[in-house]
């Protein structure tokens, strides 16, 4: 089969590799119908994360079940399924507490920009739809595998409530999905921080009420100005840099909360500053699996349309261009068709 392999920073190739096979009785094999490039894939592409050896890429997927292991009864061949980027048995104490992305049997998916994918812990990881959805819904359902579920977790971790003021730091796919989540959870005011006109327009379409183009101290001052000098109730940090985390912390009012879902790179938080801020922090890999049934319903009934974050669609053989376009910010998110 064909699969994406990274050889070095900036060196993405589509190669012929062996098709996956059932290894454990808890596995399933799916045929991907659409997959995509994630903003977090760019950390390796840009050399921020080391690429020591060639390895496959991709952690977002929807597809058709081809084969299941002997222990898998929740899905069967022929079903259309969506699964999380982090596998889970959905029965361990962490899963039952709502943190499936910290399952004691967790594995992070890393081979999904391919024609076929092996899904470990398929019983607890995959959710099947009642019937195969129309193709127009596939992009929206694909976002649930990561970016929409991650944006949802950012809003939940930031404790967005009806009537709240929320700030979204980051205008990538996760940040834009965070705008959707904040609106769905009842935020009255949603301030999106973005310098890119096309992303600003999509944020407004998704429910943002204000756009802040400033960054750093100027950005913090602008948020304070919009919130009567106090700061926001909830801030969604969707980037993972020191600047974005500082932006989030200092845009939050005392007693407010930051939900941080951007994978931190070079982030250090001063304990004294945090102590006296009275700001709560919660983050980590999003427990996407717990949100899937609800979010699938919201996509299929047309309540939300997160698939609009895909502004570039390419065949899988052009995956390298998909990475380049996102790296150069010519695309928010690239959809790949195997």
N, C-alpha and C positions, 0 to 999 in steps of 0.2 A: 504494500500500500504506500501511498505518499504521505509524508509527514514533515513538519517543519523542524529544522535543527539549527541551533545557533553554534557557530564555530569560534567566534571571537566577537568583541564589540563591533557592531555595525555589519557583521557577516551572518546574514540569515539565508538559509538555503532550504529548498524543498527537495527531499531525497526519498528514494525507495528504501523502505525498511520492512522487516517482517511484520505480518499482521499480528495483533495481540491475541493471546489465548487465555482461557480460563486457567488460573494458577491455584486459587483457593476456592473452596465451595461457596464462599460468600461473594465471589466476583460475578460481574456481568460484562458482556461485550456489547457495545452500541455502535451503530453506524451513524456518524454525525451528519446532520442535515444542514446545519450552519454552525460555525464557530467564529472566533474573532481574536483580535489583538487587544490586550489590556494595557492601560497606562503603566501598571506595575511591571509589565514585560520590558518596558523601556529602561528600567534600572540596569539590567544586564546589557541591553542593546547599547546603552551609552557608556558602559564600562564602570558604572558606579558600583555594581556588584560584579565580582570577578567571574570570568568564564574560563575555568581551568581546563575543561575538556568539552568536546562537542556533546550537546545533549538536546533532547526534544523540548519543545515549548508549548505553552497553552494550557489554560485551566478553566475555560468557559465552554459550555457545550449543551446542546440539545440534540436528541437523535432518536433512532428507532432501535429497540432492543433486538439483538441478533441471537444471543445465547446467554443462558444464566447457569450459575453453579447450582449444585444440588441443595444448598441451604437457602436459596433465594426463592421466596414464594410471593413477595409483594409486587413484583413485576414479572412479565412474561414476554417471550419473543413476539414481535409485531407491535408492541405498545410504544407510543410516543412518550418520551420521558425528559424531565429536566432534573439536574442534580447540582449540588453545591461544589464549589472549588475545593472544599475540605470534606473528606469523607467522614462518615460517622455511622456507628451501629444504631444510634438513636435509642439506646436502652441503658447506657451507662449512667452513673450519677450526674456527670457533667451534662450529658445530653438531656436528661430528665429535668435538669435545672435550667434548660434553655440555652446552653452553650455547646451546641453540637460541633462547633468549630474547634472545641477543645476536648473532643471525645478521646477517651483513653486509647482508642484504636485509630485515631486520626491519621490520615495520609493527605498530603497536599497534592492535588492533581497537577500534572506537569507535561502531559502528552496529548493535549486536546486539539491542537492545530493540525489535525490529521483526519484521514478518512474513517478510521475505526479507533475506538478507545476502550481500554479495559477499566472498569469502574470497581475498585475495591469496596467492600462493605455495601454492596448494592442494595441490600435489604433496607438499610436505614438511610442511604444517601439519595436514592432516586425516587422521584414522584411521577407517577403516570397521569396523563390527562384522560378524561373519560373517553375521548375519541381523538383521532389525529386532527389537530387544529388546522385551519386554513393557513396557507403559506404567509399571508399578510401578518399573522400573529407571531411568526417565528422570531423576528428580531426582538420584539418585546419580551417574549419568553426567554430568549437567550440572555437578556440582561439580568434575569432573575438568578442566573447561575453565579453571578458575582455583583456587578456594579449597582443594580437596583437593590439587591439584598443588602449590599454594603452601605448604600445611601440610606436605606431604611434603618439599619443598625446605628448609623451615625446620628440619625434623628432620635431614635429611641434612647441611645446612650446619653444624648444631650438633654433628654427628658422634655422634648417638645410637647407642649400641651395646648389645648384649645385656648385661643386668645393670646398666645405667647408671641414674642418677637424673637425670630431666629436669624442668625447670620450663617451663610455658607461660604467657607473659605476654600476656594478651588473651583475652577470652571471646566474641569474635565468631566468625563462621563459620570464618575462617582458623585462629584459635586452637583452636577445637573440632576442626577437621580435623587440626591439629598434634598433639592428644592421640591421635587415631587413628594417626597416623604414628609417634609415639613408641612406642606399644604394638606396632605391627606390626614396628618395627625392634628390639624386644626390651628396651625400658626396663623395669626392675624396679619403679621408683618414678616416678610421674608426678604432679607437683604443679601443679595448675591454679589460677591466680589469677583469682578471680571474686567479684563482689559480688551477683550476680543468681541467685536460687534456681533458676529454670528452666534457666539455662545451667550452673549447678553440677550439676544432676541429669543433664543431657546429657553433661557432661564425665565424670562418674562412670560413666555407661553406656558411654561410649566407651573407658574404661580408666584414668581418673585414679584415683589412690590417696589423694590428699590435696587438700583445698581450702584456699587461703589467701585470706582476704577483705581483709586489710590492704593498704595501698598505701604508696608512698614509703619512708621510712626504716623504718617499722613493718613494711612488707611484706618488706623485705630482712632485717630482724632475724628475722622469723618463718621465712623460708626457711633462714636460718643455723641457727636453733633446730632445725628439722626435719632438718638435715644435719650434726648434731654440730659446728656452728660453722664448717664448711668452705665450704659452698656446693655447688651442683649441678654435675654433670659437663657437662650440656648445657642450654642455655636457648634457648627459641624465642621471639623477640620478634615479636609479630604485631599491633602497633598502629601505631607510627610517630611517637609523640610523644617529647619529651625525657624526660618522666617514665618512660615505658615502657622507653626505652633505658637510662636510668640504673638502673631496676629490674632489667633483664636483666643488665647488666654487673656489678652488685654482688651479684647472686644466684649468680654463677658462681665456682666454685673456681679457684685458680691452676692453669693447665694445662687448664682447661675451655674450652668454646667456646660462642659465641652465634651462632645463625642468625637474621639479622634480615630480615624480609620485609614488615613494615609500611612503606609508602612514607614516608620521613622528612619530617617537617614541623617546622622549628625545632629540629632536633637538632644539637647541637655536642658533640664528644667531646674531652676534654682529653688531649693527647698524653702528658703526664707520667703522668697517672693510668692511662691504657691501658698505657703502657710498663711500669710497675711492677706491674700486675695479673697479668701472664702469661696474660691471657685472649685467645683467638683470636676474630676477628670475620669472618664471611662472610655476604653477603646479596645482595640485588638482585632483579630480576624473576625469578620462578621459571621454570626451563627445563621447563615443563609437557610439551612435546611428547615429550621423552625418557622421561617416566614413563607416558605414556598407555597403551601396550600392557599393561604390568603392572597398572596401576590399573584399567583396564577389566576385566581378568580377575578382579581381587579383588572388584569390584562385582558382576559377573554371576554369580560362584560363591557370592555371599552372605557372603564373608569380612569385608567391611566394608560399612557402610551410611551413608555420609556425607550422603546425601539427607535425613537427619533434621534437618540444620541448617535446612532450609526449614520454618519454623513458620507461614508465611502464604502462601496461594496465592490469586492474583487473576487475573482476565482482564486482558489487556494494556490494555484501555481504562481500567482503574483503577490504572495505573502510578503516578500522582501519590500515591495513598494508600499504595502500596507504599513509596515514598520517605519519606513522613511517618511511617509506622509504624516504619521502621528508624531514622530520625532521632530519634524519641521513645523509642527502645528498647522499643517494644511488640512488635517482631519482631526475631529474629536475622537472618533473611534471607528476602526475598520472592521466591517463584517466580511467574513470569508466563506465562500461556497465551495465545498469539496467537489 
